[in-house]
Each structure stands twice: as C-alpha cells, then as structure tokens.
Amino acid sequence: MKAALDEAAEAGRLGEIPIGAVVVRNGEIIASAHNLTETLKDPTAHAEMLAIRKAAGVLGGWRLTGCDMYVTIEPCSMCAGALVWSRIENLYIGAMDPKAGACGSVFDIVRSDRLNHRIDVHTGIMEEECRKAVRDFFSGLREKKKLNRRKENNEEG
C-alpha cells in the first residue's frame, strides 16, 4: 500500500485526485499507476485502469490471474468491472468510498455471484493515510476556490 500511496502523491502533485494503484504478482510489484484523467483528458484514466493495462503489458495477456491489486481508495464501478474481467485475485483497499465505491460501499461488483469471477476484498489497509491524501486534496481545492472568490471580489470592488 505504501507504493500505492506514493503513486497517489504523484497524482496530487499533478493536480489529479490522489489515488494510486499497484499490481503485485508473487510478492513483486509488476505495475503501478496514479490517476491521470485531467492530464490525459480521458475519463477512463483512473489509477486502477492504468495499472491493469500496464500489468497486462508486462504479462503479455489480459488475464491477470495470480495478481493482486493495492489501491488507496475503493474502486468505482468502471474500475471494479475491469478488475473482475482481468481476473485479479485479491483487492486490498485503503479507504472505502461511500459515494462512488463499487467494491462494497454503493455497489459490490467484485463479489457479485452474477459474474463469472469474484475477487477477495481486504479493506482498511493504511486507511487513515489513504483517506487523508484525498481529504487534504479536496480541502486544498476548496481553499483555492475561496481565495479566488476573494480576489475576484476585491478586483470588482
């Protein structure tokens, strides 16, 4: 999870929502990524999606059997679906997302018995650190908005 948090920090430095993901196989990180939706202007450029693509490239195929993913924030429905289709075996989540999470919060796609693959989910891994990264990012955005409004009001007055 520490490596996923490092990826999240890089996303934050780029002005992206600070979420990081790593794919591990046989105890070794084979792929890592962070959110790049704003940078790439791509709504699918979530950390999980990018890490899955990299891992598939490393392994030479789309089936990531024998692989685990560590992600700082609970994946959304798009990412949860990709995790199922890629056959990730274990998913380690830092903090849950009660507004958009699809691995137990809003939905539980990764453990649905209606799909052909289910993922073992483990939550609360370095939870406070993962939650703090996102909380601090959005707090900083709100502060910037306040400062910009004050600046606009002073220029108008």
C-alpha positions in Angstrom: 0.0 0.0 0.0 3.0 2.3 0.6 3.8 2.1 -3.1 0.2 2.9 -4.0 0.3 5.9 -1.6 3.5 7.1 -3.4 1.6 6.9 -6.7 -1.3 8.9 -5.1 1.1 11.6 -4.0 2.4 11.9 -7.6 -1.2 12.3 -8.8 -1.8 15.1 -6.3 1.4 16.9 -7.4 -0.1 16.9 -10.9 -3.4 18.3 -9.7 -5.1 14.9 -10.1 -7.3 13.3 -7.5 -4.7 11.5 -5.4 -5.4 7.8 -6.0 -2.7 5.3 -6.6 -2.8 1.6 -7.5 -0.2 -1.2 -7.8 -0.5 -4.7 -9.2 1.5 -7.4 -7.4 2.4 -10.9 -8.5 4.4 -13.3 -6.5 5.2 -10.6 -4.0 6.6 -8.2 -6.6 5.1 -5.0 -8.0 4.7 -5.5 -11.7 2.7 -2.3 -12.5 1.9 0.9 -10.8 -0.1 4.0 -11.7 -2.0 7.0 -10.5 -5.0 9.0 -11.7 -4.3 10.9 -15.0 -7.9 11.8 -16.0 -7.2 15.5 -16.2 -3.7 15.2 -17.6 -4.8 12.8 -20.4 -8.3 14.3 -20.8 -9.5 10.7 -20.5 -12.4 9.7 -18.2 -11.0 6.1 -18.1 -7.5 7.1 -16.9 -8.1 6.0 -13.4 -5.2 4.6 -11.4 -6.7 1.1 -11.5 -7.3 1.1 -15.2 -3.8 2.3 -16.0 -2.2 -0.2 -13.6 -4.3 -3.1 -15.2 -3.2 -2.0 -18.7 0.5 -1.9 -17.6 0.3 -5.3 -15.8 -1.3 -6.9 -18.9 1.5 -5.5 -21.0 4.1 -6.9 -18.6 2.4 -10.3 -18.6 1.6 -10.4 -22.3 -2.1 -11.0 -21.8 -5.2 -9.6 -20.4 -5.7 -12.3 -17.7 -4.1 -11.2 -14.5 -4.5 -14.5 -12.7 -2.2 -14.8 -9.7 -2.2 -11.0 -9.3 -3.4 -8.7 -6.5 -4.1 -5.0 -6.6 -3.5 -2.5 -3.9 -5.5 0.8 -4.3 -5.7 3.7 -2.0 -9.4 4.4 -2.5 -12.2 1.9 -3.2 -12.6 1.5 -7.0 -15.6 2.9 -8.9 -17.9 0.7 -11.0 -15.8 1.1 -14.1 -12.6 0.0 -12.3 -14.4 -2.7 -10.4 -15.7 -4.2 -13.7 -12.2 -4.1 -15.1 -10.8 -5.8 -12.0 -13.3 -8.6 -12.5 -12.6 -9.0 -16.2 -8.9 -9.0 -15.7 -9.2 -11.8 -13.1 -7.4 -10.0 -10.2 -7.5 -12.4 -7.3 -7.2 -10.1 -4.2 -8.0 -6.5 -3.9 -6.5 -4.5 -1.0 -8.3 -1.2 -0.4 -7.0 1.6 1.8 -10.2 3.6 2.4 -13.7 2.9 1.2 -15.7 5.4 -0.9 -19.3 5.7 0.4 -20.3 8.0 -2.5 -19.0 6.0 -5.6 -17.3 2.8 -4.4 -18.2 -0.4 -6.2 -16.4 -2.9 -4.0 -18.8 -3.0 -1.0 -20.0 0.6 -0.5 -22.5 1.7 -3.1 -22.2 -1.5 -5.2 -20.3 -4.7 -4.8 -19.4 -5.7 -8.3 -16.2 -7.5 -7.4 -18.0 -10.1 -5.3 -21.2 -10.4 -7.3 -22.3 -14.0 -7.8 -23.9 -12.9 -11.0 -20.5 -12.6 -12.7 -18.0 -15.3 -13.7 -15.2 -14.2 -11.4 -15.2 -12.9 -7.8 -12.4 -11.1 -6.0 -11.4 -11.4 -2.4 -11.5 -7.9 -0.9 -9.5 -6.7 2.1 -10.2 -3.2 3.4 -8.7 -0.7 5.9 -5.0 -1.1 4.7 -3.3 2.1 5.8 -6.8 3.6 5.9 -6.1 6.9 7.6 -3.1 7.7 5.3 -5.2 6.9 2.2 -8.2 8.9 3.4 -6.0 11.9 4.4 -4.5 12.1 1.0 -7.9 12.6 -0.7 -9.3 14.8 2.2 -6.3 17.1 2.0 -6.5 17.4 -1.7 -10.2 18.4 -1.7 -9.6 20.7 1.2 -6.9 22.4 -0.8 -9.2 22.8 -3.8 -11.9 24.4 -1.6 -9.2 26.8 -0.2 -8.1 27.8 -3.7 -11.8 28.5 -4.6 -12.2 30.7 -1.6 -9.1 32.7 -2.4 -10.1 33.1 -6.0 -13.6 34.4 -4.9 -12.0 36.8 -2.5 -9.6 38.0 -5.2 -12.4 38.5 -7.7 -14.5 40.4 -5.1 -11.5 42.7 -4.3 -11.0 43.4 -8.0 -14.6 44.2 -8.5 -14.8 46.5 -5.5 
